[in-house]
Amino acid sequence: MEDKFYFVAEYQAVPDPTKQEKAKNWDVAIGLQMVDGLKPSKYLYKVARDNIEGKIDHDTVYDTLRRYYQTVDGQKEKLGTEEADLVSNRIAELLGHQQSFVFSPSMLMSIHKYLFKDVLQSDWVGVFRKQDITKKEDVLNGDTVPYASFLTISDILEYDFNREKNVDYTVLDKVEQSHKLADFISGIWQIHPFREGNTRTVAVFTIKYLRSKGFVVDNTLFKDNSEYFRNALVRANYENVGKGIRRTTEYLYKFFDNLLLSTEYDLDSVTI
């Protein structure tokens, strides 16, 4: 399979900023699938390249992928790659919409609905979960983060968003800005409002939120470190007093400092 970082390397010397930006968006989109252990098909790279070259739009990419997964070759790959392909296309499309953002819980729902329509169960898409969940995390040796009760999702999200709206980032120094943003995103992720697809949804929301506030960042950090990003969120929201494990934002702060402050912290691993 082609390297998931292939497009940026291929298009970095192309004197066309539109193609360069599309290449970055595709690489971020494909890289984010790794947060759930998903990898794209070889076929996706072909149609994605056609999109970057301006030969086809994202709707055509979607239709092309759907037809591919009705073929014999597509059926062989379907279980492992179809979700990654379809969601990558939609993430790349949303990242290409530079200005479309409203800061609200409904924006989070809309992003989830767009990314996972016709991918997840219809009653899971764009709606808050209606049951409590646990997820075994490798970084926690199989333990789970204590996610919010489904009964409180709407109230907690509304509280967190209202509190964030009242933050005046102009009076904060750059490190304070970075860590304040990290804390907000960590809180949203811990709620885990959807049955599946939370981390990818939160990542897209984060990128668009940062843009809306005027931050100029290289979002390929999400591509290069998608697994680290998820594990950092896990550690920011997990503690086990009995085992002497404390909740720590150390890893998440490093990620956001690299993203917003151009620091060069090592993002190789997250541990307990």
C-alpha positions in Angstrom: 0.0 0.0 0.0 1.2 3.5 -0.7 2.4 5.5 2.3 -0.4 7.5 4.0 1.9 10.6 3.8 2.3 10.3 0.1 0.4 13.2 -1.2 2.2 16.0 0.6 5.5 14.6 -0.5 4.3 14.3 -4.1 2.8 17.8 -4.4 5.1 19.9 -2.2 7.1 21.0 -5.3 4.0 21.6 -7.5 3.6 25.4 -8.1 -0.1 25.3 -7.5 -1.2 26.2 -3.9 -4.7 24.7 -4.5 -3.2 21.3 -5.3 -0.8 21.6 -2.4 -3.7 22.4 0.0 -5.8 19.6 -1.3 -2.9 17.2 -0.9 -2.5 18.3 2.8 -6.2 17.8 3.4 -6.2 14.3 1.9 -3.1 13.3 4.0 -4.7 14.6 7.2 -8.0 12.8 6.3 -6.3 9.5 5.6 -4.0 9.8 8.6 -6.9 10.4 11.0 -8.3 6.9 10.2 -5.4 5.5 12.2 -7.1 6.6 15.4 -9.4 3.7 14.9 -6.9 1.4 13.3 -8.3 1.9 9.8 -6.3 2.0 6.6 -7.4 3.1 3.1 -7.5 1.0 0.0 -5.0 1.3 -2.8 -7.9 2.4 -4.9 -8.5 5.5 -2.8 -5.1 6.9 -3.6 -6.0 6.8 -7.3 -9.3 8.7 -7.0 -7.9 11.1 -4.4 -5.2 12.0 -6.8 -7.8 12.7 -9.5 -9.5 15.0 -7.0 -6.3 16.8 -6.2 -5.7 17.3 -9.9 -9.2 18.9 -10.2 -10.5 16.1 -12.5 -13.3 15.1 -10.1 -15.1 16.6 -7.2 -15.8 15.0 -3.8 -19.2 13.9 -4.8 -17.7 12.0 -7.7 -15.1 10.5 -5.5 -17.9 9.2 -3.2 -19.8 7.7 -6.2 -16.7 6.2 -7.6 -15.8 4.6 -4.3 -19.4 3.2 -3.9 -19.2 1.6 -7.3 -15.7 0.2 -6.5 -17.0 -1.6 -3.5 -19.7 -3.3 -5.6 -16.9 -4.9 -7.7 -15.2 -8.2 -6.9 -12.0 -6.5 -5.9 -13.9 -4.0 -3.8 -15.8 -6.7 -2.0 -12.5 -8.4 -1.1 -11.3 -5.2 0.6 -14.7 -3.9 1.9 -14.5 -4.9 5.5 -11.1 -3.4 6.2 -11.1 -0.3 4.0 -14.5 1.0 2.9 -15.1 3.1 6.1 -11.6 4.6 5.9 -12.1 5.5 2.2 -15.5 7.1 2.6 -14.7 9.0 5.7 -11.3 10.2 4.4 -13.1 11.7 1.4 -15.6 13.5 3.6 -12.9 14.8 6.0 -10.8 16.1 3.0 -13.9 17.8 1.7 -14.8 19.5 5.0 -11.2 20.6 5.5 -11.4 22.2 2.1 -14.3 24.4 3.3 -12.2 27.1 4.9 -14.9 29.4 6.3 -17.9 27.1 7.1 -18.0 26.9 10.9 -20.4 27.8 13.7 -19.2 27.3 17.3 -21.9 25.2 18.9 -22.7 21.6 19.9 -24.9 21.4 16.7 -21.7 21.9 14.7 -20.2 18.9 16.3 -23.3 16.9 15.4 -23.3 18.2 11.9 -19.7 17.2 11.4 -20.4 13.7 12.7 -23.5 13.3 10.5 -21.6 14.4 7.4 -18.6 12.1 8.0 -20.5 9.0 8.9 -23.7 9.1 6.9 -24.1 5.7 5.1 -21.1 4.5 7.0 -22.3 3.8 10.5 -25.7 2.7 11.6 -28.3 5.3 10.7 -29.5 5.7 14.3 -25.9 6.5 15.4 -25.2 9.2 12.9 -25.4 12.8 13.9 -27.2 12.1 17.1 -26.0 11.7 20.7 -25.7 8.2 22.0 -28.5 6.8 24.0 -26.6 4.4 26.2 -23.4 4.4 28.2 -20.2 3.1 26.7 -16.8 1.8 27.5 -13.8 1.4 25.1 -10.8 -0.8 25.8 -7.7 1.3 25.2 -4.3 -0.3 24.5 -2.5 2.6 26.2 -4.4 1.8 29.3 -3.7 -2.0 29.1 -7.4 -2.6 28.2 -9.0 -0.2 30.7 -11.5 2.5 29.6 -11.8 6.2 30.1 -14.9 7.1 32.2 -17.0 8.7 29.5 -20.0 11.0 30.3 -23.4 9.4 31.1 -25.6 9.5 28.0 -28.2 11.3 30.2 -25.9 14.3 30.7 -24.4 14.7 27.2 -26.4 17.7 26.0 -26.2 19.6 29.3 -22.4 19.1 29.7 -21.7 20.0 26.1 -23.8 23.2 26.4 -22.0 24.1 29.7 -18.5 23.5 28.1 -19.3 25.5 25.0 -20.8 28.4 26.9 -17.8 28.5 29.2 -15.4 28.4 26.2 -17.3 31.3 24.5 -16.5 33.5 27.5 -12.8 32.9 27.2 -10.9 36.0 25.9 -7.9 34.5 24.2 -6.5 38.0 23.4 -5.5 38.5 27.0 -3.7 35.1 27.3 -0.1 34.5 26.3 0.6 31.9 23.6 1.3 29.1 26.0 -1.9 29.9 27.9 -3.8 29.9 24.7 -2.5 26.5 23.6 -3.2 24.9 26.9 -6.7 26.5 27.3 -7.6 25.2 23.9 -6.2 21.7 24.7 -8.3 21.6 27.9 -11.5 22.5 26.0 -11.0 19.9 23.3 -10.1 17.3 26.0 -13.4 18.0 27.8 -15.4 17.6 24.6 -13.6 14.4 23.7 -14.2 12.9 27.2 -17.9 13.4 26.8 -17.7 11.1 23.8 -21.2 12.1 22.6 -21.5 9.6 19.8 -21.5 5.8 19.6 -18.5 5.7 17.2 -16.3 8.2 15.4 -15.8 10.6 18.3 -12.0 11.2 17.8 -12.2 11.8 14.1 -15.1 14.2 14.6 -13.4 16.0 17.4 -10.2 16.3 15.3 -12.1 17.9 12.4 -14.0 20.2 14.8 -10.6 21.2 16.4 -9.1 22.1 13.0 -12.1 24.2 12.0 -12.4 25.8 15.4 -8.7 26.9 15.3 -9.2 28.3 11.9 -12.2 30.3 13.0 -10.2 31.9 15.8 -7.5 32.9 13.3 -4.8 30.4 14.3 -2.6 29.5 11.3 -1.3 26.0 11.8 0.0 23.1 9.8 -2.7 20.5 10.3 -0.5 17.7 9.0 0.5 17.2 12.7 -2.8 15.4 13.0 -1.8 13.2 10.1 1.6 12.4 11.4 0.5 11.8 15.0 -3.1 10.7 14.9 -2.5 7.8 17.3 -0.6 10.0 19.7 -3.4 12.5 19.6 -6.0 9.9 20.6 -3.7 8.5 23.3 -3.0 11.9 24.7 -6.7 12.6 25.0 -7.1 9.2 26.8 -4.4 10.1 29.3 -5.8 13.5 29.9 -9.0 11.9 31.0 -8.0 8.8 32.9 -6.9 8.1 36.5 -6.8 5.1 38.6 -6.0 5.9 42.2 -5.8 2.3 43.2 -3.0 1.7 40.7 -1.3 5.1 41.4 -2.1 6.5 37.9 -2.9 10.2 37.8 -4.7 12.1 35.1 -2.2 14.1 33.1 -2.4 16.7 30.3 1.4 16.5 29.7 1.0 14.7 26.4 -1.9 16.7 25.1 -0.2 20.0 25.9 2.9 18.8 24.0 0.7 18.1 21.0 -1.0 21.5 21.1 2.2 23.3 21.7 3.7 21.7 18.6 0.6 22.5 16.7 0.2 26.2 17.8 3.7 27.2 19.0 5.9 25.3 16.6 7.7 23.6 19.5 9.3 20.3 18.7 8.4 17.9 21.5 8.8 14.2 20.9 5.4 12.8 20.2 6.4 9.2 19.8 4.6 7.6 22.7 2.1 8.0 25.5 2.5 5.9 28.7 0.7 5.2 32.0 
